[in-house]
Amino acid sequence: MIFISISLTTLFIVLFYMANQSFEFATSPKKIFSELKLFPFKLNNVPYIYLALAFICFMLLPIFWGLSFYLNSDANVVVTVFGLAWIYNWVRILYFPKKKEN
């Protein structure tokens, strides 16, 4: 399981680097969020596919790393609940942001 976690982390880094070559995220971190909001609609474009795969790997990282250490214990339930909360919060922040009230 630790091999899968390391492979997933490496895959995330490689895919994010490949997407970064096209979008140049280093210039503006806010651009990451704006491009992540668009990727479900532009999956026919190769940089968006890299970005989508990197985002999916990012969502799965806490689940795989947590389960690689706590798979044989009762803490795997906590890891799974934390992973689901992680995914829910990132999706909520990206696609359903709170509206600012003035």
N, C-alpha and C positions, 0 to 999 in steps of 0.2 A: 504494500500500500504506500510505503514511503517513496518507492520508485515512481508510482503514478503521480504522487504529489509533486515531486521534483520535475517530472516530465510536463505536468500541467503548468507549473510555474515557468519553466523554460519556454513552453509554447506560448504562454501569455506574453512574455517579454519579446519573443521573436515577432509575433503577430502585431504587437503594439509598435514595435520598431518599424515594421513594414508599412503599417498604416501611417506612422509618423512621417515617413519619407514622402508621402503624398499630401498630407494635410498640414504638416509643419506645426505640430502642437506645441513645440517648445517656445514658440513666439507668444502664444496666448493660451493658458489653460482653459479659459472659458470656451475656446473653440472646440475642445473635446466634448463638452456637454452639448454644444449646438450641433456638432456632427453626429453624436450619439442619438440625438432626437430624430435625425433624418435617416439613419441607416435602415429602418424597416421598409422605407419606401424606395430605397435606391440599391437594392441588393443585386442588381444587374451590373453594377460598377465594382471593379476589383478592389479598390481601396476600401470601399464600404463593406465588402465581404471580410477583409482582414480585420476591420474595426469591429464588425459583428462577432467574429470568432474570438477576438481578444476580449470583448465585453463578456461573452459567455464564459470564457476561461476565468475571468476576474470574478464572476459570480460564483463559480464553483470552487475557487481556491480555499475559502474557510472550511467548506464541507470536507474536502479531500484532506487538507492538512489536519483538521481536527480528528477525523476518523482514522487517520494513519497513526495517531498516538493513543486514541481512546476507543479503538474498535472492540476490544475484548472486555471493556468495563461498562458500568452503567452510565458513564458520562457520555456515551454516544448519543443518548437522547438529548442531552443538553447541546451537544455539537449540532445535531440536526435542527433543533429549534433555533439556535443561533444562526445557522446557515439560512434557514427560511426567513428569519427576520432581516438578515443581511440583504437577501435578494429582494424582499418586499420593500425595504427602505430605499435601495438604489433605484428600483423601478419607479417608486412613488416620487422620488426627488427628480428623476429625469423626465418622466412623462406626465406626471400630475402634480406640478409644483403648486405651492400655496399662493394664493393671490394676496398681494400686499394691500392692506386696507389703510387708507390715509385718514 
